Each structure stands twice: as C-alpha cells, then as structure tokens.
Amino acid sequence: MFSATDFIPQPYSHSIEKGSFQWSAPSNIALVKYWGKKEDQIPANPSVSFTLNNCKTITKLAFAKKQNQDVFSFDLLFEGKSKEDFKPKIQKFLERIESYLPFLKEYHFTIDTQNTFPHSSGIASSASGMAALAMNLMSLEKALSRNLGTEMTEDYFYQKASFLARLGSGSACRSVKGKVVVWGNQENIKGSSDLFGVEFPNAIHENFKNYQDTILLVDKGEKQVSSSVGHDLMHNHPFAERRFAQAHENLDKLITVFESGNLNEFITIVESEALTLHAMMMTSIPYFILMKPNTLQIINAIWKFRNETKIPVCFTLDAGANVHVLYPESVKEKVIQFIKAELVGYCQNGQYICDEIGRGSVEIL
Ligand code: PMV
C-alpha cells in the first residue's frame, strides 16, 4: 500500500540552472463519477474514465534558478497572454505539493499553456491543465534526481505525476497515463489507489477500442456552481453514503462489462451514473441544476434514436450542461449523421467536438 510520504523525495544531488520542458495532457470523461471528497483530495468513492485524445492542454514550463528562495515565483501565460486570474489556483497547487517537490521555491517558472479546445467551451480544462503542469514538474524532478545512482522508474514517474495532478484537481489524476483509468481504492481492481490514477489492469473487449466521444456544447457559459462547492455539498448530503456504495457497485459491474463487451449493460451503468451525479446536485442543500433545457432535449433524442435503430449510443454528463455522446467506432458514421441531423440544433452556435479514447500525456520534445 502506498502512502503520501512515499512521494517525498531524497535530497537531490544534481543541480540545474535553467531549462524547459513541454507536455500535452488530455481531458478525460468519467463513466463512474467522482463526486464528494475527504481531506487532501481523497475521493469519497472510486471513479473510472476514458482518456480523451483531441481535447488537451499543451504546457511549456521554463525554469531558472532565482536568488530569493522564500517564496514561489511564476508567470502564467494562457494562449500567449498573461493570465492573472488563473494564478491563485496555481499558487495553491504549488503550496499543496511543496513537500513532495522541495525544489519549487528555488526557481522562477514561466508556465505557458494553451488548450486545443475552444476557450470557455464549458469543457473543464482543470483536469488537462493540472495534469500537463504535473508532468512538466516531474520531468524537472527526474532531471534533478538523475545522479542519485538509482534512475527514477517509469512507474514512479507516472504514479507521482498522477499523485501531484490529483492535488491540483481530483479528476486530473486520471489524465496522466492509460486509455481507461481508475482512481480510488476498489477491492477488485489490482493496484487501485485513492492517491493516484492507475491504468485499468483487466481485460477490455474490442467493442471499446477507439470508443468515440462527441461533445455537444450546449452551454459555454461559466458554471453557476463550481465542482469544489459541489464536492463539499456531499458532506451531510442525505444520500451520500448510499451513493458512495453505489459507485463501488457500478465499478465492479463495469469490470465485467469491459471484459464481455456487453454494450447494453455499459449504457445502463453510464447513463445511470450521469443522472445520479446530477441527482446529487439537485438533492443537496443548497440544491442546484446544471443541466439546461437543451441537455434534456438531447437526452430524449438519443433515447428515441437508440430505441428506433438499436444503435448502442449513449450519453454522459460532467458537472455542466454539455452532453458527451459515447458510441463504438463501428457505428461512427451513422451516429455522426444523427448528431448533424438532430442534435446540432441544440448546441450553442451549433458547436460540437469529435473526440475518442486516447492514451494519455505526451512529452513534446
Ligand atoms: O476534478 P474536479 O474536482 O473538477 O471534479 C470533477 C467531477 C466530475 O467531472 C463531475 C466527475 C469526474 O469524475 O470527473
């Protein structure tokens, strides 16, 4: 069993004056949802997600040794322009991870970041953004440790990157490595941990190969309720304990479904998880609704289409109004046709993004 102290490094023997790294990290879409957490970003229940391929953040981290080593120092550029309003989140992240990366105050950092998906599309960029930053910081740690005699293992590199990303934004720990990623302790999933995401270790049926996710942008505005407030509302929530138990049950069912390729079962679990997530929002105090009328129009249209055609297409939702339409690659053409004919009208400015399962973060050399 891992504990957080396993990620506190030995003193570094190597010193580096300046340099830079660059990584891309993808967004991910949860099938079993993380909603509710304990101290230190420990999830109240395990979750599992598909890693996306096209929606990603690309971050270059430049670093240079500085004189004053008492404070964190960094500039933040978003799409080439200084972005002051992102800085408090990064400052908090650096504070949280300092004991695991003791070199942070020795450097001035320039964090230069951009997303491949449209700004304020309502797609959460915190998962891909925090993962991309964590990957860069791990590259620096790896370089600083390279003279220690024992080379940092790939497992440790990715586990610690995921561990750090989790401290930035919980779901970010599922954006580091692997196509299907589990985060949170689950008895029947070997290696699963509350501390970091792990690649789903069991068999995955061909049906899920290149699984498609078309993201329908229903509402691109700022969310009225942030996910951190939402997680908090699961404390003293009347249905919390039952919900957390249900997430474990659904994850166990998915283990079987991933192996058998049973898409009907898959659809039932995934849609139920999406609606349960939003039901938790609607039954907290204060209660809130993040779905919009068009979210419901799309859900109903998907149900009608699935009933009539028997094509195994389903939806999931994250903490917002957008709809992720999930389907196997084999029915791609028919589903895209359906989306264009019947769903695009419900999207803001007709916008949607075609994505599919991807493999995780990539270093850009
Ligand atoms: O990582 P956070 O704190 O933004 O929470 C994400 C929560 C959901 O997207 C709603 C569910 C999930 O598991 O990704």
Residues whose N, C-alpha, C, O or C-beta is under 5 A from the ligand:
A	BS01	PMV	A30 V32 K33 Y34 S47 S169 G170 S171 A172 S227 D318 A319
